[in-house]
Amino acid sequence: MSKKMLYICAALAGAFSLGSAHAACTTTLGSVMSLTGSLGVLGQQIAKGAQLAVADLNAAKTAKTCTLSLSLLDDQTSASVGVDAAKKLVDVQHVPAIVGALSSGVSAAILTSVTTPSKVVLISPASTSPTFTQLGKDGKTGGYWFRTTPSDALQGIAMAKVALDQGYKKVAILYLNNAYGKGLSDEFAGAFGKLGGTVTQNVVYNPSQPSYRSEVDQALNPAPDALFLIGYPGDGTTIAREWISDGGPQKFLFPDGLESQTFANDVGLQYMKDVHGTAAGSVTTPSLTTFKQEFQAKFGSLPTQAYITNAYDGTVLVGLAMEYAGRHTGTAIRDSIRKVTDPKGEKIYAGVAQLKKAAKLLAEHKPIQYVGASGPLQFDQYGDINAPMVVWSVNQGKVEPTGMVTVEQIAALRQQAGAH
């Protein structure tokens, strides 16, 4: 292995009601995220969401004396490394739940080979492939899979709308050869075609190549109006640069995996003047304001990219589920997550004060509905949620949100595409 696996174990002071009232205890939660590799530039920020959640849960003190700790391991954006990290968390540290991974390919490998067989919950803030929905339908997740971000079945529709709104009739796709790239490519191509557009080329590429000239040349013939590049920073930077140097139109569609200021800077802001992207959005809730305030207080800056709120919410849900169940097992968490997002329960929002309130209500056996910083979290039977998609762009050199495709718009477009 070229790099040592990063290991961060943050034991944060305080007590959240998760165990015996008579003896001090510590419950370790696992997290596998990309701190290095293609998604490292994103993952280092997303991990802060989970760290903030653990701090909040520990600060929500009750009469009980359990402390949460977070064992955060780096998957290097590699499925094999991610599986090794998950095995360490499950087999050695005996965690009941893992927050992660980010890459759909990494999450799929962990889910099928580690967490589901071990009856450990895997809750991802960023894995968007439709593959997971199918795994659920096929009965291969055991109900131990959740994600606090919407499926690419929604992002594909939203991106088709964004492309058509820009007047793009012909779009070439270059997509990463993993579950994320394949899933999003299929969803976009299907929706775009049914809504009146044409995919001129749909070209797969493998990661970590020194050059992508062959793939770029294939995508350029016949000439498209724009390029939809599905991938991560790193390889994505190389492809975008080669696309530009080969004379491809400097009109880009980028998904959530490339919503990165570093990526835009590395490609060259002078070429990033006609960029339209999508990423998981959120319905504005009282939780979001509190989350931003707490995040800035803890880390000295405001969160500026997708999935940080999703990581926070996923971690909070695990804590609340254990509080509801009074047990620290994966099965107890699995069976309790929907209990703490009960639409009939009293609404609970992000932040220490609200989590203290949640602990009190749960101690009184009263129902609650946690409404997250990323939006309402209503999981279907396969662990999926509905959520809007934010539209982002690069304006005067800055990656920033510019609009939203609502849940209702996505639903209408799906119906339209299905009936086309």
Solvent accessible surface area in square Angstrom, and as a share of the most:
residue,aa,sasa,rsa
1,M,153,0.68
2,S,111,0.72
3,K,101,0.43
4,K,185,0.79
5,M,50,0.22
6,L,74,0.37
7,Y,102,0.39
8,I,72,0.36
9,C,64,0.38
10,A,27,0.21
11,A,77,0.60
12,L,45,0.22
13,A,95,0.74
14,G,21,0.20
15,A,16,0.13
16,F,0,0.00
17,S,6,0.04
18,L,3,0.01
19,G,17,0.17
20,S,56,0.36
21,A,55,0.43
22,H,176,0.78
23,A,60,0.46
24,A,91,0.71
25,C,43,0.26
26,T,86,0.50
27,T,9,0.05
28,T,31,0.18
29,L,1,0.00
30,G,0,0.00
31,S,0,0.00
32,V,0,0.00
33,M,0,0.00
34,S,0,0.00
35,L,9,0.04
36,T,36,0.21
37,G,43,0.41
38,S,34,0.22
39,L,9,0.04
40,G,3,0.03
41,V,55,0.31
42,L,11,0.05
43,G,0,0.00
44,Q,96,0.43
45,Q,62,0.28
46,I,4,0.02
47,A,4,0.03
48,K,48,0.20
49,G,0,0.00
50,A,0,0.00
51,Q,36,0.16
52,L,6,0.03
53,A,0,0.00
54,V,0,0.00
55,A,25,0.19
56,D,6,0.03
57,L,0,0.00
58,N,0,0.00
59,A,39,0.30
60,A,0,0.00
61,K,131,0.56
62,T,47,0.27
63,A,96,0.74
64,K,77,0.33
65,T,57,0.33
66,C,0,0.00
67,T,30,0.17
68,L,0,0.00
69,S,4,0.03
70,L,1,0.01
71,S,0,0.00
72,L,3,0.01
73,L,0,0.00
74,D,1,0.01
75,D,0,0.00
76,Q,26,0.12
77,T,28,0.16
78,S,35,0.23
79,A,43,0.33
80,S,77,0.50
81,V,13,0.08
82,G,0,0.00
83,V,23,0.13
84,D,73,0.38
85,A,0,0.00
86,A,0,0.00
87,K,91,0.39
88,K,84,0.36
89,L,0,0.00
90,V,14,0.08
91,D,90,0.46
92,V,101,0.58
93,Q,45,0.20
94,H,139,0.62
95,V,4,0.02
96,P,11,0.07
97,A,1,0.01
98,I,0,0.00
99,V,1,0.01
100,G,0,0.00
101,A,0,0.00
102,L,7,0.03
103,S,6,0.04
104,S,1,0.01
105,G,19,0.18
106,V,3,0.02
107,S,0,0.00
108,A,18,0.14
109,A,27,0.21
110,I,0,0.00
111,L,0,0.00
112,T,68,0.39
113,S,60,0.39
114,V,6,0.03
115,T,0,0.00
116,T,26,0.15
117,P,89,0.56
118,S,50,0.32
119,K,125,0.53
120,V,8,0.05
121,V,0,0.00
122,L,0,0.00
123,I,0,0.00
124,S,1,0.00
125,P,1,0.00
126,A,12,0.09
127,S,0,0.00
128,T,2,0.01
129,S,0,0.00
130,P,28,0.17
131,T,54,0.31
132,F,0,0.00
133,T,27,0.16
134,Q,95,0.42
135,L,26,0.13
136,G,14,0.13
137,K,115,0.49
138,D,76,0.39
139,G,60,0.58
140,K,118,0.50
141,T,8,0.05
142,G,40,0.38
143,G,31,0.30
144,Y,9,0.03
145,W,3,0.01
146,F,0,0.00
147,R,0,0.00
148,T,1,0.01
149,T,0,0.00
150,P,3,0.02
151,S,11,0.07
152,D,0,0.00
153,A,18,0.14
154,L,11,0.06
155,Q,2,0.01
156,G,0,0.00
157,I,11,0.05
158,A,0,0.00
159,M,0,0.00
160,A,0,0.00
161,K,49,0.21
162,V,8,0.05
163,A,0,0.00
164,L,45,0.22
165,D,93,0.48
166,Q,79,0.35
167,G,46,0.45
168,Y,14,0.05
169,K,122,0.52
170,K,88,0.37
171,V,0,0.00
172,A,0,0.00
173,I,0,0.00
174,L,0,0.00
175,Y,25,0.09
176,L,10,0.05
177,N,84,0.43
178,N,38,0.19
179,A,26,0.20
180,Y,8,0.03
181,G,0,0.00
182,K,100,0.42
183,G,11,0.11
184,L,0,0.00
185,S,0,0.00
186,D,70,0.36
187,E,54,0.24
188,F,0,0.00
189,A,25,0.19
190,G,34,0.32
191,A,6,0.05
192,F,0,0.00
193,G,37,0.35
194,K,103,0.44
195,L,23,0.11
196,G,50,0.48
197,G,8,0.08
198,T,73,0.43
199,V,39,0.22
200,T,24,0.14
201,Q,49,0.22
202,N,64,0.33
203,V,6,0.04
204,V,64,0.37
205,Y,2,0.01
206,N,76,0.39
207,P,70,0.44
208,S,101,0.65
209,Q,54,0.24
210,P,135,0.85
211,S,47,0.30
212,Y,1,0.00
213,R,104,0.38
214,S,85,0.55
215,E,27,0.12
216,V,0,0.00
217,D,78,0.40
218,Q,94,0.42
219,A,0,0.00
220,L,36,0.18
221,N,107,0.55
222,P,75,0.47
223,A,72,0.56
224,P,10,0.06
225,D,45,0.23
226,A,0,0.00
227,L,0,0.00
228,F,0,0.00
229,L,0,0.00
230,I,0,0.00
231,G,0,0.00
232,Y,13,0.05
233,P,11,0.07
234,G,44,0.42
235,D,21,0.11
236,G,0,0.00
237,T,10,0.06
238,T,40,0.23
239,I,1,0.00
240,A,0,0.00
241,R,124,0.45
242,E,18,0.08
243,W,0,0.00
244,I,23,0.12
245,S,74,0.48
246,D,52,0.27
247,G,62,0.60
248,G,5,0.04
249,P,40,0.25
250,Q,80,0.36
251,K,80,0.34
252,F,0,0.00
253,L,0,0.00
254,F,1,0.01
255,P,0,0.00
256,D,6,0.03
257,G,5,0.05
258,L,0,0.00
259,E,15,0.07
260,S,6,0.04
261,Q,62,0.27
262,T,59,0.34
263,F,2,0.01
264,A,1,0.01
265,N,74,0.38
266,D,64,0.33
267,V,6,0.04
268,G,11,0.10
269,L,66,0.33
270,Q,110,0.49
271,Y,74,0.28
272,M,2,0.01
273,K,162,0.69
274,D,40,0.21
275,V,1,0.01
276,H,30,0.13
277,G,0,0.00
278,T,0,0.00
279,A,0,0.00
280,A,13,0.10
281,G,10,0.10
282,S,25,0.16
283,V,71,0.41
284,T,112,0.65
285,T,12,0.07
286,P,82,0.52
287,S,0,0.00
288,L,32,0.16
289,T,80,0.46
290,T,41,0.24
291,F,1,0.00
292,K,81,0.34
293,Q,115,0.51
294,E,37,0.17
295,F,1,0.00
296,Q,85,0.38
297,A,92,0.71
298,K,91,0.39
299,F,56,0.23
300,G,63,0.60
301,S,54,0.35
302,L,88,0.44
303,P,23,0.14
304,T,119,0.69
305,Q,39,0.18
306,A,16,0.12
307,Y,13,0.05
308,I,2,0.01
309,T,23,0.13
310,N,6,0.03
311,A,0,0.00
312,Y,0,0.00
313,D,0,0.00
314,G,1,0.01
315,T,0,0.00
316,V,0,0.00
317,L,0,0.00
318,V,0,0.00
319,G,0,0.00
320,L,0,0.00
321,A,0,0.00
322,M,0,0.00
323,E,19,0.08
324,Y,99,0.38
325,A,28,0.22
326,G,49,0.47
327,R,134,0.49
328,H,58,0.26
329,T,66,0.38
330,G,6,0.05
331,T,45,0.26
332,A,1,0.00
333,I,0,0.00
334,R,62,0.23
335,D,76,0.39
336,S,5,0.03
337,I,0,0.00
338,R,91,0.33
339,K,104,0.44
340,V,0,0.00
341,T,3,0.02
342,D,37,0.19
343,P,88,0.55
344,K,186,0.79
345,G,10,0.10
346,E,80,0.36
347,K,98,0.41
348,I,0,0.00
349,Y,50,0.19
350,A,2,0.02
351,G,3,0.03
352,V,40,0.23
353,A,79,0.61
354,Q,49,0.22
355,L,0,0.00
356,K,95,0.40
357,K,77,0.33
358,A,0,0.00
359,A,1,0.01
360,K,131,0.55
361,L,18,0.09
362,L,14,0.07
363,A,72,0.56
364,E,74,0.33
365,H,170,0.76
366,K,102,0.43
367,P,70,0.44
368,I,0,0.00
369,Q,15,0.07
370,Y,0,0.00
371,V,10,0.05
372,G,0,0.00
373,A,0,0.00
374,S,8,0.05
375,G,1,0.01
376,P,55,0.34
377,L,1,0.01
378,Q,73,0.33
379,F,20,0.08
380,D,65,0.34
381,Q,138,0.61
382,Y,55,0.21
383,G,0,0.00
384,D,14,0.07
385,I,12,0.06
386,N,102,0.52
387,A,8,0.06
388,P,8,0.05
389,M,3,0.01
390,V,22,0.13
391,V,23,0.13
392,W,3,0.01
393,S,13,0.08
394,V,10,0.06
395,N,60,0.31
396,Q,188,0.83
397,G,18,0.18
398,K,125,0.53
399,V,27,0.16
400,E,66,0.30
401,P,94,0.59
402,T,74,0.43
403,G,34,0.33
404,M,85,0.38
405,V,4,0.02
406,T,52,0.30
407,V,47,0.27
408,E,125,0.56
409,Q,73,0.32
410,I,3,0.01
411,A,57,0.44
412,A,59,0.46
413,L,26,0.13
414,R,115,0.42
415,Q,139,0.62
416,Q,98,0.43
417,A,6,0.05
418,G,64,0.61
419,A,86,0.67
420,H,144,0.64
